[in-house]
Amino acid sequence: MLFSSCDILTDMMNQANSLANLKNCEFNLKNVNNVNVAGVNVKNLSQGNLTAADVVKLVAAYQSKKVPLSMNVNMDVKNPTAQEAALSVLDWILAIDGRDMASGTTNQRYTIKPSTTSTVPLGVSTDLGDLFSQKGLDALKAFASSFTNEGISSKVGLRVKPSLAVGTTTIPFPSYITLEKKIGGKANS
């Protein structure tokens, strides 16, 4: 029994060290992709490649003031150290052009091996109905075009707060980490 308790304690210390090593990691907003508004890919919307079904979806969403947005936001975590880093919970807040649009929590464990970079994907879903009911249909087109190379540039901000489950306790990072990236126009990568 004593041997088992020592193993558990050692494992908990290793996990705590993995969280502590996150402070040495570099976080970067890699990209935003698979952006859909009301189930329509924004590339089709901004390029005018809409089907009749796409138009019906967009008009119905706009009229109902429920304009669902879904996208993938990918964050890179680079571990420049010789020790493993890990996180098992990630609270996040997504902002576009300075306006908070969505927030959530990802409960998946990620281990960032020494001297490597791991991508942490975030599936983002929110409703843009209030935004577009105030600003009109042109705002919807401008928003959609900001996610393409032909569109205007938008600034995507991501605030993340990683945590690690150690035993039955979740230990959060002391503060949010802020990441920003210009997308659309010539700023898209």
C-alpha positions in Angstrom: 0.0 0.0 0.0 2.9 2.4 0.8 4.4 1.7 -2.6 1.1 2.6 -4.3 0.8 5.8 -2.3 4.4 6.8 -3.3 3.5 6.2 -7.0 0.4 8.3 -6.8 2.3 11.1 -5.1 5.1 10.9 -7.7 2.5 11.0 -10.5 0.8 14.0 -8.9 4.1 15.9 -8.6 4.9 15.1 -12.3 1.5 16.5 -13.3 2.0 19.6 -11.2 5.5 20.1 -12.8 3.9 19.7 -16.2 1.5 22.6 -15.4 4.2 24.7 -14.0 6.2 24.2 -17.2 3.3 25.8 -19.2 4.7 29.2 -18.0 7.7 28.5 -20.2 5.7 27.7 -23.3 4.9 30.0 -26.1 1.2 30.3 -27.2 0.3 31.4 -30.7 -3.0 31.8 -32.6 -2.2 29.7 -35.6 -5.2 30.1 -37.8 -9.0 30.2 -38.1 -10.6 27.8 -40.7 -13.9 26.2 -41.6 -15.8 29.4 -40.9 -19.6 28.9 -41.5 -22.4 31.4 -41.1 -25.9 29.9 -40.9 -24.4 26.7 -42.3 -22.8 28.5 -45.4 -19.1 28.5 -45.9 -18.0 32.1 -45.8 -15.7 31.7 -48.8 -18.9 31.0 -50.8 -20.6 34.0 -49.3 -17.8 36.5 -50.0 -17.0 35.2 -53.4 -20.6 35.2 -54.6 -20.6 31.4 -55.1 -23.9 30.8 -53.4 -26.4 28.2 -54.2 -30.1 28.8 -53.9 -30.1 26.7 -50.8 -27.3 28.9 -49.3 -29.4 32.1 -50.0 -32.4 30.5 -48.3 -30.3 29.6 -45.2 -28.8 33.1 -44.9 -32.1 34.9 -45.4 -33.9 32.7 -43.0 -31.2 33.1 -40.4 -31.1 36.9 -40.9 -34.8 37.2 -40.6 -35.1 35.0 -37.5 -32.2 37.1 -35.9 -30.5 33.8 -35.2 -27.3 33.7 -37.3 -25.2 30.7 -36.1 -21.4 31.0 -36.5 -19.1 28.0 -36.4 -15.4 27.9 -36.9 -12.2 26.1 -35.9 -9.6 28.2 -34.1 -6.2 26.5 -33.9 -3.7 27.5 -31.2 -0.1 26.4 -31.2 1.7 25.7 -27.9 5.5 25.6 -28.3 7.5 24.0 -25.5 11.1 25.2 -25.8 12.2 23.4 -22.6 13.6 19.9 -21.9 10.6 19.0 -19.7 7.1 18.0 -20.7 4.2 20.5 -20.3 0.5 19.6 -20.1 -2.9 21.0 -19.8 -6.2 19.2 -19.3 -8.7 22.0 -19.2 -8.7 25.2 -21.3 -11.1 28.1 -20.7 -11.2 30.4 -23.7 -12.8 33.6 -24.9 -12.9 34.6 -28.6 -13.1 38.2 -29.7 -13.4 39.5 -33.2 -12.4 43.1 -33.8 -12.4 43.7 -30.0 -15.9 42.3 -29.4 -16.3 39.2 -27.3 -18.1 36.7 -29.5 -17.9 33.3 -27.8 -16.5 31.5 -24.8 -16.1 28.0 -23.7 -14.1 25.2 -22.1 -12.2 22.4 -23.7 -11.8 19.4 -21.4 -9.2 17.4 -23.3 -5.7 16.7 -22.1 -2.8 17.9 -24.2 0.8 17.0 -23.6 3.4 19.1 -25.2 6.6 17.1 -25.4 10.0 18.8 -24.8 11.2 21.0 -27.8 8.0 20.5 -29.8 4.9 22.4 -30.8 1.4 21.0 -30.4 -1.7 22.4 -32.0 -4.8 22.7 -29.7 -8.0 22.9 -31.8 -11.0 24.8 -30.5 -14.4 24.3 -32.0 -16.2 27.7 -31.7 -20.0 28.1 -32.1 -22.0 31.2 -31.3 -25.0 33.3 -32.5 -24.3 36.5 -34.4 -28.0 37.5 -34.6 -27.8 40.5 -32.3 -24.8 41.9 -34.1 -26.3 41.7 -37.5 -29.8 42.8 -36.5 -28.2 46.1 -35.4 -25.9 46.6 -38.3 -27.7 45.0 -41.2 -27.0 42.6 -44.0 -24.0 44.5 -45.3 -22.3 43.9 -41.9 -22.9 40.2 -42.4 -21.2 40.3 -45.9 -18.3 42.4 -44.5 -17.9 40.0 -41.6 -17.9 36.9 -43.8 -15.4 38.5 -46.3 -13.0 39.2 -43.4 -12.2 35.5 -43.3 -11.1 35.3 -46.9 -8.0 36.5 -48.7 -10.2 38.9 -50.7 -11.9 40.5 -47.7 -11.0 43.2 -45.3 -8.8 42.4 -42.4 -10.3 41.5 -39.0 -8.5 41.0 -35.7 -9.2 37.8 -34.0 -8.4 37.7 -30.3 -8.2 34.6 -28.1 -7.8 34.7 -24.3 -7.0 31.3 -22.9 -6.5 30.0 -19.4 -5.1 26.5 -19.2 -5.5 24.2 -16.2 -4.3 20.8 -15.2 -6.2 18.1 -13.3 -3.9 16.8 -10.6 -5.6 14.0 -8.7 -9.1 15.3 -7.9 -8.0 18.9 -8.0 -7.9 21.2 -11.0 -5.1 23.8 -10.8 -5.6 26.8 -13.1 -2.9 28.9 -14.7 -2.7 32.2 -12.8 -4.2 34.4 -15.5 -5.5 34.5 -19.0 -3.0 34.5 -21.9 -4.0 36.9 -24.7 -3.4 35.9 -28.4 -4.2 38.0 -31.4 -4.0 37.6 -35.2 -5.1 39.6 -38.2 -7.1 37.5 -40.7 -8.6 38.2 -44.1 -7.2 40.5 -46.7 -3.5 40.1 -47.1 -3.1 39.3 -43.4 -4.6 35.8 -43.7 -2.2 32.9 -43.4 
